[in-house]
Amino acid sequence: MSSKPDILIVGAGAIGSFYGAILKKAGCSVSTVLRSEYEAVKANGIRINSPLGDLSYRPDHVYKDGDKPETTPDYLILCVKVLPGVDRAALVRPWMGENTRLVLIENGLDIERELADAYPDNPIISCLAFIAASRTEPGVVEHKAYGKLVMGRYPKGIDDDCRELSQLFMDGGINIDLTEEVVGERWRKCLWNTPFNPLSVIANGADTKTILETEGGEELIRAMIREVMDVAAAEGYPMDEKLIDQNIEGTRKMPPYKNSMALDYLNGRPIEREAVLGNVVAIAQRHGLPVPHLNTVLVTLKMRANLEDRN
């Protein structure tokens, strides 16, 4: 019998499926909770094409909403979109055991608080994924590049749970950076997500190359990154100006990439507008900081959403 921990992935889209594959490769029991793709994954497993090789696997158990677990997992990895009206605390409740560690691999700022309030006795590990991956059809994922996770205990620190989980991911073949200040790392990731994701929607699902190579596109991205940095500094997380160039140069080196928000928009799914952009603007307002570029993009997204609702 394996001494490796039992893993449950709640929200096995592109991101959840990929990291589930890595943990499966490391020898863990990996199960999934699915909604729309339950039948496909139950029948065929999860297929993943990746530069790391064929990462396809069959989850040990495939659950759907309303199922009851046979046992509760050691680690519950939550990878659902952070959307208004989605009660993530209720979503994981059937699967949470007394000793379950709750792991978030999700985008956005201040996304841990509601879960920490709901499960004060369960450790929370917050992770940021640096990955280019997309779901191409039910149960099929295209992993294009990267895969690193930045991981820390919420609200701060590194504990034995972080060390155990990080070693499992590394055993499965990806890089892990442990951090004492995971909230600060969320701000660092916002330097990329907050400009690129919303702009991709406004530009009708544009990829990264289109955004940067359109006249004025790079300048707009730079201005938005600077505004995010100003808000982060006001929150106590100052960052080096060199990160602006690093984000631009790193994106130019990537293959043209449609980010997750672009794909959600193109497929008629809700987008993580507030988690990725709205929360940054709200924090700026609390500090009395002007963020004209971020605010303009946010208002434009709201206009688009209102028009779509009327249609």
C-alpha positions as CSV (number, residue, x, y, z in Angstrom):
1,M,0.0,0.0,0.0
2,S,1.3,3.5,-0.9
3,S,2.4,5.7,1.9
4,K,1.8,8.7,-0.3
5,P,-1.1,11.1,0.7
6,D,-4.5,10.9,-1.0
7,I,-5.2,13.9,-3.2
8,L,-8.6,15.2,-4.3
9,I,-8.8,17.8,-7.1
10,V,-12.0,20.0,-7.0
11,G,-12.2,21.8,-10.3
12,A,-10.2,19.6,-12.7
13,G,-10.1,21.9,-15.7
14,A,-6.8,22.6,-17.4
15,I,-5.0,23.6,-14.3
16,G,-6.4,21.1,-11.9
17,S,-5.9,18.3,-14.4
18,F,-2.3,19.2,-15.0
19,Y,-1.3,19.4,-11.3
20,G,-3.3,16.2,-10.6
21,A,-1.2,14.5,-13.3
22,I,2.0,15.7,-11.6
23,L,1.0,14.3,-8.3
24,K,-0.2,11.0,-9.9
25,K,3.3,10.8,-11.5
26,A,4.7,11.2,-8.0
27,G,2.9,8.2,-6.8
28,C,-0.1,9.7,-5.1
29,S,-3.7,8.5,-5.2
30,V,-5.5,11.3,-7.2
31,S,-9.2,11.7,-7.5
32,T,-11.4,14.4,-9.0
33,V,-14.7,16.1,-8.5
34,L,-16.2,17.2,-11.8
35,R,-19.3,18.9,-13.2
36,S,-19.6,19.2,-17.0
37,E,-16.8,16.8,-17.9
38,Y,-17.8,13.9,-15.6
39,E,-18.9,11.5,-18.3
40,A,-15.8,12.1,-20.5
41,V,-13.3,11.7,-17.7
42,K,-15.1,8.7,-16.2
43,A,-15.0,7.0,-19.6
44,N,-11.6,8.0,-20.9
45,G,-9.6,9.5,-18.1
46,I,-7.7,12.8,-18.5
47,R,-5.4,13.2,-21.6
48,I,-2.6,15.8,-21.3
49,N,-0.2,16.6,-24.1
50,S,2.8,18.3,-22.6
51,P,6.5,19.2,-23.3
52,L,7.1,17.0,-20.2
53,G,5.7,14.0,-22.2
54,D,2.4,12.2,-22.1
55,L,0.9,13.0,-18.7
56,S,-2.4,11.3,-19.3
57,Y,-3.9,9.4,-16.4
58,R,-7.1,7.9,-15.0
59,P,-8.1,9.4,-11.6
60,D,-8.5,6.8,-8.9
61,H,-12.0,8.0,-8.3
62,V,-14.2,10.3,-10.4
63,Y,-16.9,12.1,-8.4
64,K,-19.7,14.4,-9.5
65,D,-21.6,17.0,-7.5
66,G,-23.7,15.4,-4.9
67,D,-21.5,12.3,-4.5
68,K,-20.3,11.4,-1.1
69,P,-16.6,10.6,-0.5
70,E,-15.6,7.1,0.6
71,T,-12.9,8.8,2.7
72,T,-11.7,12.4,3.0
73,P,-8.4,13.4,1.4
74,D,-5.2,14.4,3.0
75,Y,-4.9,17.3,0.5
76,L,-7.9,18.9,-1.2
77,I,-6.7,21.0,-4.1
78,L,-9.2,23.6,-5.2
79,C,-8.8,24.9,-8.7
80,V,-12.2,26.5,-9.5
81,K,-12.6,30.0,-10.9
82,V,-13.1,32.7,-8.2
83,L,-16.4,34.1,-9.4
84,P,-19.2,36.1,-7.7
85,G,-21.9,33.8,-6.5
86,V,-19.6,30.7,-6.3
87,D,-19.6,29.6,-2.6
88,R,-16.2,27.9,-2.5
89,A,-16.5,27.1,1.2
90,A,-19.8,25.2,0.5
91,L,-18.3,23.6,-2.6
92,V,-15.5,21.8,-0.7
93,R,-17.6,21.1,2.5
94,P,-18.6,17.5,1.6
95,W,-14.9,16.6,1.0
96,M,-13.3,18.3,4.0
97,G,-12.1,16.0,6.8
98,E,-10.8,16.9,10.2
99,N,-7.2,16.6,9.0
100,T,-7.6,17.7,5.4
101,R,-5.2,20.4,4.2
102,L,-6.9,22.8,1.8
103,V,-4.7,23.9,-1.1
104,L,-5.7,26.8,-3.4
105,I,-4.3,26.9,-6.9
106,E,-6.4,29.9,-8.1
107,N,-6.0,33.4,-9.4
108,G,-6.7,36.7,-7.7
109,L,-6.1,38.7,-4.5
110,D,-7.6,38.2,-1.1
111,I,-9.2,34.9,-2.2
112,E,-8.2,32.8,0.9
113,R,-10.0,34.8,3.5
114,E,-13.5,33.2,3.1
115,L,-12.1,29.7,3.2
116,A,-9.9,30.5,6.3
117,D,-13.0,31.8,8.0
118,A,-15.0,28.7,7.1
119,Y,-12.3,26.2,8.1
120,P,-10.3,27.8,10.9
121,D,-8.9,24.4,12.0
122,N,-7.7,23.2,8.6
123,P,-4.3,24.4,7.3
124,I,-4.5,26.4,4.1
125,I,-1.7,26.3,1.5
126,S,-2.0,29.0,-1.1
127,C,-0.3,28.5,-4.5
128,L,0.3,30.5,-7.6
129,A,0.6,28.7,-10.9
130,F,2.9,29.9,-13.6
131,I,1.7,27.8,-16.5
132,A,0.4,28.0,-20.0
133,A,-2.3,25.3,-20.3
134,S,-5.7,25.1,-21.8
135,R,-8.6,22.7,-22.1
136,T,-9.1,21.8,-25.8
137,E,-12.1,19.4,-25.3
138,P,-13.7,17.6,-22.4
139,G,-11.0,15.7,-20.6
140,V,-8.2,16.9,-22.9
141,V,-5.6,19.4,-21.9
142,E,-2.9,21.1,-24.0
143,H,0.1,22.1,-21.8
144,K,2.3,24.5,-23.7
145,A,4.9,25.8,-21.2
146,Y,6.0,26.3,-17.7
147,G,4.3,24.7,-14.7
148,K,6.1,26.1,-11.7
149,L,4.2,26.7,-8.4
150,V,4.9,29.3,-5.8
151,M,3.6,28.0,-2.5
152,G,3.2,29.1,1.1
153,R,1.1,28.7,4.2
154,Y,-1.7,31.3,4.4
155,P,-1.5,34.0,5.7
156,K,2.3,33.5,6.0
157,G,5.0,31.1,6.7
158,I,6.2,27.6,5.5
159,D,5.2,24.5,7.5
160,D,5.7,20.8,7.2
161,D,2.5,20.5,5.0
162,C,4.0,22.9,2.5
163,R,7.3,21.0,2.5
164,E,5.6,17.6,2.0
165,L,3.4,18.8,-0.8
166,S,6.2,20.7,-2.6
167,Q,8.4,17.6,-2.5
168,L,5.6,15.6,-4.1
169,F,5.3,18.1,-6.9
170,M,9.0,18.1,-7.4
171,D,9.0,14.3,-7.5
172,G,6.4,14.6,-10.3
173,G,8.8,16.8,-12.3
174,I,7.9,20.5,-11.8
175,N,9.7,23.3,-9.9
176,I,8.4,24.7,-6.7
177,D,9.3,27.9,-4.9
178,L,8.4,28.0,-1.2
179,T,7.6,31.5,0.2
180,E,7.2,32.9,3.6
181,E,5.0,35.7,2.1
182,V,2.5,34.1,-0.2
183,V,0.3,37.2,-0.2
184,G,3.2,39.3,-1.5
185,E,3.7,36.7,-4.2
186,R,0.0,37.1,-5.2
187,W,0.7,40.7,-5.8
188,R,3.7,39.8,-8.0
189,K,1.5,37.5,-10.1
190,C,-1.0,40.3,-10.5
191,L,1.7,42.3,-12.4
192,W,1.0,39.9,-15.3
193,N,-2.6,38.7,-14.7
194,T,-4.2,42.1,-14.0
195,P,-3.2,43.7,-17.3
196,F,-3.1,40.8,-19.7
197,N,-6.2,38.9,-18.7
198,P,-8.7,41.7,-18.9
199,L,-7.2,43.3,-22.0
200,S,-7.5,39.9,-23.8
201,V,-11.3,40.0,-23.2
202,I,-11.7,43.6,-24.3
203,A,-9.8,42.7,-27.5
204,N,-12.2,39.8,-28.2
205,G,-9.9,37.0,-27.0
206,A,-6.6,38.4,-28.2
207,D,-3.4,36.4,-27.6
208,T,-0.3,37.8,-25.9
209,K,1.5,38.5,-29.1
210,T,-1.4,40.6,-30.5
211,I,-1.7,42.5,-27.2
212,L,2.0,43.4,-27.2
213,E,2.5,44.0,-30.9
214,T,-0.5,46.2,-31.4
215,E,0.6,49.9,-31.6
216,G,0.4,51.2,-28.0
217,G,-0.2,47.8,-26.6
218,E,3.1,47.4,-24.7
219,E,2.8,50.9,-23.4
220,L,-0.6,50.2,-22.0
221,I,0.6,47.0,-20.4
222,R,3.5,48.9,-18.8
223,A,1.2,51.6,-17.4
224,M,-1.2,49.0,-15.9
225,I,1.7,47.1,-14.3
226,R,3.0,50.3,-12.7
227,E,-0.4,51.0,-11.3
228,V,-0.6,47.5,-9.8
229,M,2.9,48.1,-8.3
230,D,1.7,51.3,-6.7
231,V,-1.3,49.6,-5.0
232,A,0.9,46.7,-3.9
233,A,3.4,49.1,-2.3
234,A,0.5,50.8,-0.5
235,E,-0.4,47.4,0.9
236,G,3.1,46.9,2.2
237,Y,4.5,44.9,-0.7
238,P,6.9,47.1,-2.7
239,M,8.5,45.7,-5.8
240,D,11.4,46.4,-8.0
241,E,10.7,48.4,-11.2
242,K,12.8,45.8,-13.1
243,L,9.8,43.5,-12.8
244,I,8.0,45.5,-15.5
245,D,10.7,44.6,-18.1
246,Q,10.9,41.0,-16.9
247,N,7.2,40.5,-17.4
248,I,7.2,42.0,-20.8
249,E,10.3,40.1,-22.0
250,G,9.1,36.8,-20.5
251,T,5.8,37.2,-22.3
252,R,7.5,37.9,-25.6
253,K,9.5,34.7,-25.3
254,M,6.3,32.6,-24.8
255,P,4.5,31.2,-27.9
256,P,1.4,33.4,-28.6
257,Y,-0.9,32.5,-25.8
258,K,-4.6,32.9,-25.1
259,N,-4.8,33.2,-21.3
260,S,-7.6,31.5,-19.2
261,M,-9.7,34.6,-19.1
262,A,-9.6,34.9,-22.9
263,L,-10.7,31.3,-23.3
264,D,-13.5,31.7,-20.8
265,Y,-14.7,34.7,-22.6
266,L,-14.5,33.0,-26.1
267,N,-16.4,30.0,-24.7
268,G,-19.2,32.0,-23.1
269,R,-18.1,31.2,-19.5
270,P,-18.0,33.8,-16.7
271,I,-14.6,35.6,-16.2
272,E,-12.7,36.2,-13.0
273,R,-13.1,40.0,-13.4
274,E,-13.3,40.9,-9.7
275,A,-10.7,38.5,-8.4
276,V,-8.1,39.5,-11.0
277,L,-8.9,43.2,-11.5
278,G,-11.8,44.5,-9.4
279,N,-10.1,43.7,-6.1
280,V,-7.0,45.6,-7.1
281,V,-9.1,48.7,-8.0
282,A,-11.0,48.4,-4.7
283,I,-7.8,48.3,-2.7
284,A,-6.5,51.3,-4.6
285,Q,-9.7,53.2,-3.8
286,R,-9.3,52.4,-0.1
287,H,-5.8,53.9,-0.2
288,G,-7.0,56.9,-2.3
289,L,-4.6,55.9,-5.1
290,P,-5.5,56.9,-8.7
291,V,-5.3,53.9,-11.1
292,P,-6.8,55.4,-14.2
293,H,-5.8,52.7,-16.6
294,L,-6.9,49.8,-14.4
295,N,-10.2,51.6,-13.7
296,T,-10.9,52.3,-17.4
297,V,-10.3,48.6,-18.2
298,L,-12.6,47.5,-15.3
299,V,-15.4,49.9,-16.3
300,T,-15.1,48.8,-20.0
301,L,-15.4,45.2,-18.9
302,K,-18.6,46.0,-16.9
303,M,-20.0,47.8,-20.0
304,R,-19.4,44.7,-22.1
305,A,-21.0,42.5,-19.4
306,N,-24.1,44.7,-19.3
307,L,-24.4,44.7,-23.0
308,E,-24.1,40.9,-23.1
309,D,-26.7,40.5,-20.4
310,R,-29.2,42.6,-22.4
311,N,-28.6,40.5,-25.5
